[in-house]
Amino acid sequence: MPTFAVVLPAAGRSTRFRDPNYKKPFANLGGRAVWLHSAERFLNRKDVKQVIVVVAEEDREEFGRKFGANLAIMGVEVCPGGAERTDSIQNALAKVRDEIDFVAIHDAARPCTADKLIDQVFAAAEQHGAAILAIPVAATLKRAAPGKPATIAETVDRAGLWEAQTPQVFRRELINKAYAARTAALTDDAQLVERIGASVALVEGSALNLKITTKDDLRLAEQVLKVLPKAKPEGFSHPFAGDDLWR
């Protein structure tokens, strides 16, 4: 059975979440922090052998104090974040064990990923070497012209356009090679793999696999979790479920 490491980046600034008390991966969602929901989707899988959560340096002390017991029970490792997202991921890649075959990079603020989608993108990565979840763009897209207020410069043809999601899954050697060759800070790991000439398979995801960016997203996620089958990792507990700091 191929083995997987999962990297959960949670070191972003969360500027659009607009809450002075916590960042979006640490917000309360159904009684637990968002990042715990995201981690749970992988912890019950036999093929996942390593889980790494990336936390900003300024959050590490508080994160360890509040979630230390969870981390120990789950066997989740903590890695320091960097100046940009790509720096954070590169820090985590350095911690991935040599015996791991594939690396899955999944937004810590994307807590509603269905098990069947993870199955599908993992299988596609095994077959193709790299695969991501994505959904076809359905909305009408407009490119804006500069100015206040902005005006429409053109309507963009959406044919063939997909919106990237996570997990994004890569053979370990491939994602390491892509990061070694990076020359700019990008927001998408698949783009780095594309830049070294490798192809990335698209696996159709779901609109329910939402990323929490604003408070409205948090409310939507609460409703999605009510209908999403719960992941139940063996031996997992939530000793800090009621801590007000993360609400």
Backbone bond lengths (Angstrom), bond angles and torsions (degrees), N, CA, C in turn:
res aa  C-N    CA-C-N  psi(-1)  N-CA   C-N-CA  omega(-1)  CA-C   N-CA-C  phi
1 M - - - 1.470 - - 1.527 109.55 -
2 P 1.340 118.26 126.03 1.467 120.04 175.53 1.520 110.70 -60.22
3 T 1.315 116.56 148.17 1.457 121.06 -178.79 1.516 110.51 -109.19
4 F 1.333 115.22 148.32 1.459 121.89 -175.00 1.527 110.53 -127.66
5 A 1.311 115.55 141.68 1.466 122.77 165.14 1.520 107.14 -108.09
6 V 1.322 116.37 144.28 1.465 121.44 179.14 1.526 108.60 -117.79
7 V 1.318 115.99 126.51 1.466 122.58 176.86 1.526 108.27 -107.23
8 L 1.331 116.09 126.42 1.462 122.17 -179.80 1.528 109.26 -114.47
9 P 1.328 119.02 94.14 1.466 120.25 178.50 1.528 111.50 -69.70
10 A 1.341 116.06 123.07 1.462 122.09 -179.95 1.525 110.22 -135.73
11 A 1.330 115.99 31.52 1.464 120.48 -174.34 1.515 113.16 -107.63
12 G 1.334 117.96 8.28 1.459 120.44 -178.73 1.515 113.02 -69.72
13 R 1.322 115.95 169.52 1.468 120.87 -176.16 1.528 112.68 -83.75
14 S 1.328 118.16 -19.32 1.468 122.77 178.69 1.523 112.36 56.49
15 T 1.320 117.61 40.45 1.466 120.97 -175.45 1.529 112.15 -64.96
16 R 1.333 117.70 -33.74 1.470 119.78 -178.46 1.526 112.82 -79.89
17 F 1.333 116.83 -12.75 1.462 119.40 178.42 1.528 111.33 -73.47
18 R 1.321 116.16 -28.77 1.463 123.19 170.42 1.524 113.12 56.03
19 D 1.317 115.26 52.99 1.460 119.94 173.31 1.529 107.57 -133.47
20 P 1.330 117.95 123.65 1.469 120.11 -176.72 1.523 113.79 -74.00
21 N 1.335 117.35 -13.19 1.461 120.31 -172.61 1.525 114.35 -92.70
22 Y 1.335 117.26 -26.59 1.461 118.80 -178.77 1.513 110.40 -159.97
23 K 1.336 114.86 160.16 1.451 122.02 174.41 1.523 109.24 -89.99
24 K 1.326 116.04 160.59 1.469 119.83 -170.89 1.530 114.66 -59.25
25 P 1.354 121.82 -35.94 1.468 117.83 179.45 1.522 113.17 -65.93
26 F 1.351 117.02 -17.25 1.454 121.29 -176.37 1.523 112.36 -104.84
27 A 1.330 117.40 2.69 1.458 121.50 179.13 1.524 110.26 -67.32
28 N 1.314 115.99 151.89 1.450 121.03 178.52 1.523 110.84 -74.81
29 L 1.321 115.87 129.57 1.461 121.60 178.10 1.523 107.48 -137.56
30 G 1.329 115.41 103.60 1.457 119.82 179.81 1.514 113.25 62.04
31 G 1.328 116.96 32.74 1.452 120.78 175.81 1.507 115.52 95.91
32 R 1.334 117.70 -4.35 1.456 120.61 179.38 1.520 109.05 -138.82
33 A 1.325 115.54 158.81 1.459 120.26 178.45 1.523 110.17 -64.39
34 V 1.325 115.90 147.64 1.463 121.98 -178.23 1.524 111.43 -53.82
35 W 1.340 117.16 -45.00 1.466 119.83 -174.91 1.529 111.94 -62.81
36 L 1.352 117.26 -29.76 1.459 119.79 177.64 1.520 111.03 -65.41
37 H 1.328 117.08 -41.39 1.464 120.31 176.35 1.532 110.43 -59.12
38 S 1.336 115.85 -44.01 1.466 120.04 -178.99 1.523 110.92 -63.92
39 A 1.324 116.86 -43.41 1.466 120.51 179.88 1.515 111.59 -63.73
40 E 1.322 116.94 -38.29 1.466 121.09 -177.34 1.520 113.13 -59.97
41 R 1.318 116.81 -28.55 1.467 119.13 -177.34 1.530 111.01 -64.62
42 F 1.321 117.74 -18.23 1.465 121.81 -176.33 1.527 113.61 -112.07
43 L 1.310 117.62 -23.57 1.456 120.76 -171.77 1.525 113.49 -69.68
44 N 1.324 117.78 -18.54 1.466 120.06 179.28 1.523 112.31 -92.80
45 R 1.314 118.13 9.24 1.459 121.72 -178.02 1.533 110.39 -96.90
46 K 1.328 115.62 133.38 1.457 119.96 179.92 1.528 111.99 -70.37
47 D 1.347 117.39 -24.22 1.463 119.19 -177.98 1.523 113.04 -85.12
48 V 1.323 118.17 -10.22 1.465 121.70 177.49 1.523 108.79 -90.00
49 K 1.320 116.27 115.97 1.458 121.96 -175.28 1.521 113.54 -109.55
50 Q 1.340 116.84 -8.82 1.462 119.75 -178.34 1.521 108.91 -154.26
51 V 1.327 116.69 132.97 1.465 122.32 175.90 1.518 108.15 -127.59
52 I 1.334 116.03 128.78 1.469 122.37 -177.20 1.525 108.21 -125.29
53 V 1.315 117.36 124.82 1.458 121.26 174.19 1.516 108.02 -105.10
54 V 1.334 116.27 132.69 1.463 122.13 -177.20 1.527 108.51 -102.11
55 V 1.328 115.79 123.47 1.466 121.59 -174.28 1.528 109.14 -126.80
56 A 1.323 115.83 138.98 1.464 120.63 178.42 1.523 110.64 -60.44
57 E 1.319 115.65 147.30 1.461 120.50 -177.92 1.531 111.98 -55.24
58 E 1.336 116.97 -39.37 1.460 119.18 -177.38 1.530 113.24 -70.32
59 D 1.342 116.51 -14.84 1.466 120.83 -179.61 1.525 113.29 -101.37
60 R 1.320 117.88 -10.59 1.460 120.17 -168.64 1.526 113.52 -63.44
61 E 1.312 117.95 -42.35 1.466 119.69 -178.57 1.520 111.06 -62.84
62 E 1.330 116.46 -48.32 1.461 120.65 -179.78 1.526 110.89 -67.06
63 F 1.325 116.02 -37.87 1.456 120.69 178.97 1.532 110.37 -61.71
64 G 1.320 116.19 -46.22 1.456 119.97 179.07 1.516 112.63 -64.16
65 R 1.325 116.67 -38.22 1.462 120.32 -179.98 1.521 111.33 -66.34
66 K 1.317 116.57 -41.81 1.453 119.93 -175.51 1.526 113.03 -82.51
67 F 1.329 116.82 -32.19 1.464 118.99 -172.94 1.526 113.25 -119.23
68 G 1.324 117.03 13.72 1.455 119.93 -177.91 1.509 113.64 -56.90
69 A 1.330 117.28 -42.92 1.463 120.20 179.57 1.522 110.94 -66.78
70 N 1.306 116.91 -41.37 1.469 120.42 177.14 1.525 110.88 -59.28
71 L 1.324 115.60 -45.54 1.459 119.88 -178.40 1.524 110.91 -61.39
72 A 1.331 116.44 -41.34 1.457 120.11 -179.39 1.524 111.34 -66.85
73 I 1.312 117.21 -43.86 1.459 121.27 -178.80 1.522 110.96 -66.71
74 M 1.317 116.49 -41.33 1.461 121.02 -177.45 1.517 112.62 -79.93
75 G 1.344 117.32 -20.91 1.454 119.78 -174.64 1.511 112.89 74.59
76 V 1.332 117.15 25.96 1.458 122.35 -179.60 1.531 109.45 -86.35
77 E 1.325 116.19 134.95 1.467 121.92 178.20 1.526 109.92 -93.90
78 V 1.323 116.43 150.96 1.461 122.33 178.14 1.515 108.87 -111.93
79 C 1.335 115.55 135.79 1.456 122.20 -178.90 1.530 108.66 -127.24
80 P 1.322 118.87 141.06 1.471 120.34 178.87 1.517 112.05 -72.31
81 G 1.320 116.42 141.62 1.454 121.23 176.99 1.516 111.50 -78.43
82 G 1.331 114.73 171.92 1.459 121.37 178.88 1.506 111.40 -119.56
83 A 1.316 116.44 -171.19 1.461 121.61 -177.61 1.519 111.93 -65.79
84 E 1.336 117.05 -37.40 1.463 122.58 178.76 1.527 108.74 -125.28
85 R 1.331 115.96 166.63 1.454 119.66 -178.96 1.524 111.74 -57.50
86 T 1.337 116.24 -42.52 1.463 118.61 -179.58 1.528 111.45 -63.12
87 D 1.323 117.95 -33.04 1.456 120.78 175.66 1.530 110.41 -65.12
88 S 1.329 115.91 -40.42 1.463 120.50 178.95 1.523 111.42 -63.23
89 I 1.332 115.90 -44.82 1.463 119.39 -179.75 1.523 110.24 -65.16
90 Q 1.318 117.39 -40.68 1.461 119.75 179.74 1.526 111.09 -63.07
91 N 1.328 117.56 -37.13 1.458 120.54 175.04 1.523 110.85 -60.20
92 A 1.340 116.18 -42.42 1.465 120.40 -179.37 1.523 111.37 -68.95
93 L 1.327 117.47 -39.36 1.461 120.29 -179.79 1.522 111.20 -60.47
94 A 1.319 116.39 -31.29 1.463 119.70 179.04 1.523 111.81 -67.90
95 K 1.336 116.89 -18.61 1.463 120.98 -179.70 1.531 113.04 -95.53
96 V 1.332 117.08 -8.92 1.467 119.90 -179.05 1.531 108.96 -68.47
97 R 1.308 115.49 132.17 1.463 120.46 -175.68 1.531 111.53 -70.59
98 D 1.320 115.73 150.05 1.461 122.02 -175.26 1.526 112.86 -62.26
99 E 1.325 117.57 -28.95 1.468 119.65 -177.15 1.528 113.68 -79.90
100 I 1.349 116.60 -4.77 1.472 120.62 179.78 1.525 109.67 -74.97
101 D 1.342 116.70 136.99 1.464 121.97 -179.71 1.532 112.51 -89.44
102 F 1.343 116.94 -41.73 1.464 121.23 -174.49 1.523 110.17 -131.64
103 V 1.340 114.82 151.16 1.462 121.60 176.13 1.525 108.30 -118.61
104 A 1.325 116.25 125.13 1.466 122.35 174.79 1.523 107.93 -105.41
105 I 1.317 116.60 125.08 1.460 121.67 178.60 1.524 107.22 -107.74
106 H 1.329 115.89 119.91 1.457 120.86 -172.58 1.520 110.02 -133.89
107 D 1.333 116.90 129.73 1.455 121.43 179.53 1.527 110.53 -56.66
108 A 1.336 116.88 126.63 1.465 120.19 176.23 1.524 111.14 -62.97
109 A 1.337 117.00 -22.61 1.461 121.99 -179.84 1.530 111.84 -95.79
110 R 1.348 117.01 23.52 1.474 120.88 176.96 1.534 107.05 -122.79
111 P 1.347 116.91 82.77 1.465 121.45 -168.06 1.526 115.88 -91.32
112 C 1.323 118.70 0.39 1.465 120.94 -170.34 1.527 113.11 -114.59
113 T 1.319 117.69 33.09 1.460 120.88 -178.56 1.522 109.83 -81.18
114 A 1.324 116.88 121.31 1.463 121.08 -178.49 1.528 110.66 -70.72
115 D 1.328 116.02 146.26 1.462 121.23 -179.92 1.522 112.07 -55.90
116 K 1.333 117.17 -38.96 1.470 119.77 -176.79 1.530 111.30 -65.83
117 L 1.341 117.47 -31.19 1.461 120.16 176.87 1.526 110.78 -69.85
118 I 1.321 116.06 -38.97 1.459 119.49 176.70 1.533 109.73 -64.10
119 D 1.323 116.59 -43.24 1.468 120.39 176.44 1.528 110.54 -54.59
120 Q 1.330 116.02 -46.48 1.461 120.86 -173.87 1.527 112.15 -69.13
121 V 1.331 117.66 -42.67 1.462 119.16 -177.67 1.523 110.49 -74.39
122 F 1.314 118.24 -32.45 1.466 120.39 174.37 1.528 110.04 -63.61
123 A 1.329 116.56 -45.24 1.469 120.68 -179.78 1.523 111.14 -63.16
124 A 1.342 116.96 -40.36 1.461 120.35 179.49 1.525 111.31 -65.74
125 A 1.329 117.18 -37.28 1.464 120.44 177.80 1.528 110.60 -66.47
126 E 1.325 116.86 -38.49 1.463 119.96 176.66 1.526 110.65 -61.14
127 Q 1.322 117.13 -38.19 1.462 121.72 -177.31 1.522 112.34 -77.83
128 H 1.344 117.00 -40.79 1.460 120.74 -170.88 1.533 114.18 -108.64
129 G 1.316 117.72 -13.40 1.456 120.73 -177.96 1.511 114.17 93.96
130 A 1.347 116.89 -23.34 1.462 121.79 178.61 1.524 108.21 -157.58
131 A 1.330 116.51 136.84 1.460 120.87 -179.99 1.520 109.47 -157.52
132 I 1.328 115.55 147.63 1.457 120.13 176.85 1.524 109.32 -134.78
133 L 1.328 115.20 155.00 1.451 120.23 167.60 1.527 108.37 -79.98
134 A 1.330 115.89 142.36 1.465 121.10 177.75 1.518 107.94 -160.70
135 I 1.313 116.56 159.42 1.462 120.67 177.06 1.524 109.60 -126.15
136 P 1.347 117.15 141.37 1.469 119.42 177.41 1.529 111.00 -60.32
137 V 1.312 116.90 138.96 1.463 121.02 178.39 1.520 109.30 -70.75
138 A 1.329 116.03 125.05 1.464 120.86 -178.12 1.525 112.19 -106.88
139 A 1.322 117.69 -23.08 1.456 121.22 -176.00 1.523 111.32 -78.73
140 T 1.325 116.55 157.43 1.455 121.65 171.46 1.524 108.72 -76.69
141 L 1.322 115.78 129.91 1.456 120.85 -174.69 1.536 111.18 -106.04
142 K 1.314 115.62 135.50 1.461 122.10 178.01 1.527 109.80 -120.82
143 R 1.326 116.17 135.02 1.462 120.01 170.85 1.518 107.77 -95.85
144 A 1.343 115.70 130.30 1.460 120.43 -174.70 1.518 111.57 -90.57
145 A 1.316 114.88 146.82 1.462 121.60 170.97 1.525 108.55 -91.25
146 P 1.341 118.33 150.35 1.468 120.58 179.46 1.519 111.13 -60.53
147 G 1.320 114.79 151.54 1.459 119.77 176.79 1.504 111.66 134.92
148 K 1.330 116.05 165.00 1.456 122.50 176.70 1.516 108.72 -128.28
149 P 1.324 119.29 113.42 1.462 124.27 -0.93 1.525 111.60 -73.75
150 A 1.337 115.81 158.80 1.458 119.98 176.02 1.524 109.64 -65.69
151 T 1.312 115.78 149.52 1.463 120.81 175.77 1.520 108.72 -124.03
152 I 1.315 115.65 163.65 1.458 120.25 -178.00 1.525 109.90 -77.66
153 A 1.312 116.11 124.72 1.463 121.06 174.78 1.526 110.17 -88.36
154 E 1.326 116.16 -39.35 1.462 120.87 178.69 1.516 109.80 -167.21
155 T 1.326 114.74 160.14 1.451 121.51 170.83 1.524 107.88 -95.45
156 V 1.322 116.00 128.90 1.461 121.69 -174.28 1.527 109.86 -90.68
157 D 1.305 116.34 131.86 1.460 121.13 176.93 1.523 109.10 -66.77
158 R 1.325 116.48 120.77 1.473 119.81 -176.75 1.522 113.22 -89.23
159 A 1.320 117.71 -1.40 1.465 120.64 -179.29 1.527 109.77 -59.11
160 G 1.313 116.48 126.60 1.452 121.81 178.33 1.520 114.91 80.71
161 L 1.337 118.04 1.85 1.461 120.61 179.88 1.526 110.84 -90.11
162 W 1.335 115.47 137.32 1.457 122.36 178.69 1.522 108.91 -128.11
163 E 1.317 116.43 146.11 1.463 122.49 174.85 1.528 108.57 -96.09
164 A 1.324 116.19 119.94 1.463 120.92 -176.81 1.520 111.07 -70.90
165 Q 1.328 115.17 141.66 1.453 122.84 173.03 1.531 108.25 -125.63
166 T 1.312 116.02 -171.13 1.454 121.47 169.73 1.518 107.64 -130.19
167 P 1.347 118.01 158.95 1.450 128.52 11.06 1.531 113.28 -70.00
168 Q 1.342 113.35 149.79 1.456 122.06 167.07 1.524 105.73 -114.84
169 V 1.321 116.54 124.61 1.468 120.99 -166.19 1.525 109.55 -123.24
170 F 1.334 116.06 132.84 1.457 121.01 -174.75 1.527 110.22 -139.65
171 R 1.318 115.36 147.42 1.460 118.58 168.23 1.535 107.41 -58.89
172 R 1.318 116.43 137.58 1.466 120.60 -171.76 1.525 112.46 -56.85
173 E 1.311 117.17 -43.81 1.465 119.37 -179.57 1.525 111.56 -63.15
174 L 1.338 116.58 -33.85 1.458 121.15 -177.85 1.525 111.52 -70.07
175 I 1.335 117.24 -47.19 1.461 118.68 -178.46 1.528 110.68 -69.73
176 N 1.326 117.76 -32.51 1.469 119.73 174.96 1.526 111.10 -64.51
177 K 1.323 116.62 -41.27 1.466 121.00 178.06 1.526 110.48 -63.95
178 A 1.338 116.60 -41.69 1.462 120.56 -179.57 1.518 111.06 -63.91
179 Y 1.321 116.98 -41.85 1.467 119.69 -179.94 1.522 111.98 -71.28
180 A 1.319 116.90 -32.84 1.461 120.06 177.31 1.526 111.26 -64.42
181 A 1.339 116.48 -27.27 1.462 121.07 -177.37 1.524 113.26 -95.99
182 R 1.322 118.70 0.31 1.472 120.27 -173.76 1.528 111.00 -67.11
183 T 1.322 114.34 143.47 1.461 120.95 179.18 1.523 112.30 -125.75
184 A 1.337 116.46 -0.80 1.462 120.01 -178.60 1.520 109.07 -150.10
185 A 1.335 116.34 158.59 1.457 121.97 176.20 1.524 108.63 -84.40
186 L 1.326 116.32 116.41 1.457 121.73 -178.88 1.521 109.75 -115.75
187 T 1.323 116.68 163.86 1.463 120.42 -179.24 1.517 112.48 -98.32
188 D 1.328 117.48 -3.01 1.459 121.04 -173.09 1.522 109.43 -134.08
189 D 1.328 117.14 123.06 1.464 121.00 -177.71 1.520 111.80 -67.87
190 A 1.328 117.17 -34.45 1.460 120.23 179.62 1.526 111.27 -60.75
191 Q 1.321 117.09 -31.79 1.458 120.26 -179.68 1.523 111.40 -63.94
192 L 1.323 116.19 -36.06 1.459 119.80 176.46 1.520 111.11 -64.52
193 V 1.326 116.14 -39.47 1.466 120.58 178.77 1.528 110.25 -68.22
194 E 1.327 116.85 -39.82 1.464 120.49 176.46 1.530 110.53 -58.75
195 R 1.326 116.46 -39.21 1.467 120.83 -174.31 1.528 113.18 -67.33
196 I 1.330 117.42 -20.00 1.464 118.07 176.74 1.527 110.82 -97.85
197 G 1.345 116.49 12.80 1.451 121.35 172.55 1.512 115.89 88.34
198 A 1.316 118.26 8.59 1.465 121.03 179.06 1.529 109.62 -90.23
199 S 1.322 116.21 148.56 1.462 120.53 177.77 1.522 109.85 -90.84
200 V 1.326 115.09 150.45 1.456 121.99 -178.50 1.519 108.35 -126.49
201 A 1.317 117.13 123.24 1.461 121.27 -179.19 1.525 110.26 -76.06
202 L 1.337 115.00 142.51 1.460 121.52 175.76 1.524 109.20 -99.67
203 V 1.322 116.14 126.21 1.460 122.61 175.59 1.524 107.18 -114.51
204 E 1.320 116.87 124.47 1.463 119.10 -174.73 1.526 110.74 -65.99
205 G 1.320 114.86 122.92 1.452 121.58 179.77 1.519 111.53 -91.99
206 S 1.320 115.99 -141.25 1.455 121.19 -176.62 1.515 109.36 -148.71
207 A 1.329 115.82 146.76 1.463 120.13 175.04 1.528 110.77 -64.24
208 L 1.332 116.92 -21.85 1.460 120.71 178.56 1.528 112.37 -75.07
209 N 1.330 116.39 -14.40 1.466 120.95 177.71 1.531 108.50 -82.88
210 L 1.312 114.88 60.41 1.457 120.14 -170.48 1.525 112.03 -83.65
211 K 1.317 114.38 152.49 1.459 121.60 174.81 1.515 108.73 -101.76
212 I 1.313 116.50 128.33 1.458 120.46 -179.17 1.524 109.33 -77.27
213 T 1.319 114.45 116.84 1.460 121.38 178.48 1.522 110.91 -120.07
214 T 1.340 116.69 -35.54 1.462 122.09 -178.86 1.529 109.93 -126.04
215 K 1.316 116.74 173.68 1.460 121.40 177.25 1.531 111.11 -63.48
216 D 1.333 117.35 -32.33 1.459 120.06 177.19 1.528 110.88 -62.62
217 D 1.331 116.57 -39.33 1.464 120.53 177.83 1.528 110.60 -62.30
218 L 1.316 116.48 -36.69 1.462 120.88 179.85 1.521 110.37 -63.34
219 R 1.310 116.72 -41.04 1.463 120.51 178.78 1.529 111.00 -67.57
220 L 1.331 117.20 -38.26 1.461 119.97 176.51 1.522 111.02 -64.68
221 A 1.323 117.05 -41.68 1.460 121.23 179.95 1.524 111.08 -61.30
222 E 1.314 117.46 -36.68 1.459 120.47 177.94 1.522 111.08 -59.18
223 Q 1.326 116.96 -38.97 1.461 120.48 179.11 1.525 111.79 -72.55
224 V 1.339 116.68 -38.76 1.462 120.61 179.30 1.521 110.57 -63.12
225 L 1.328 117.17 -41.76 1.457 120.19 -178.10 1.523 112.72 -64.48
226 K 1.318 116.64 -22.79 1.461 119.87 178.64 1.522 112.06 -67.86
227 V 1.332 116.96 -26.70 1.468 120.22 -178.43 1.522 112.42 -108.64
228 L 1.325 117.96 -10.90 1.456 121.54 -179.69 1.519 109.25 -81.56
229 P 1.346 117.92 130.09 1.475 118.95 176.24 1.513 110.60 -56.01
230 K 1.324 115.76 135.36 1.456 120.70 -175.41 1.524 110.75 -78.78
231 A 1.335 115.28 136.06 1.457 120.50 171.94 1.523 107.57 -80.28
232 K 1.334 117.13 135.23 1.461 121.05 -176.88 1.522 110.23 -129.09
233 P 1.322 117.49 77.62 1.454 119.97 178.05 1.522 110.76 -61.09
234 E 1.298 117.33 136.70 1.456 122.18 -178.15 1.524 110.22 -63.38
235 G 1.341 116.43 130.72 1.449 121.16 175.41 1.518 115.00 80.16
236 F 1.332 117.73 4.82 1.464 119.69 -176.85 1.528 110.07 -80.56
237 S 1.317 116.79 144.06 1.459 121.50 176.32 1.514 109.34 -139.06
238 H 1.319 116.20 168.21 1.465 121.44 -175.83 1.523 110.01 -129.09
239 P 1.340 118.41 71.14 1.458 119.52 -174.26 1.514 114.85 -65.43
240 F 1.354 118.03 -18.20 1.458 119.82 -177.04 1.524 111.60 -114.47
241 A 1.334 117.03 24.98 1.469 119.98 -175.39 1.516 112.07 -59.42
242 G 1.319 118.24 -30.63 1.457 119.69 -175.17 1.506 114.44 -101.60
243 D 1.311 118.55 11.86 1.464 120.42 -176.23 1.524 110.70 -71.51
244 D 1.324 116.44 122.37 1.451 120.38 -174.69 1.524 113.83 -66.51
245 L 1.341 117.67 -21.66 1.462 119.50 -178.84 1.509 111.74 -59.15
246 W 1.314 117.31 -31.13 1.460 120.90 -174.24 1.522 111.40 -102.52
247 R 1.323 118.03 13.77 1.464 120.75 178.47 1.516 110.38 -92.66
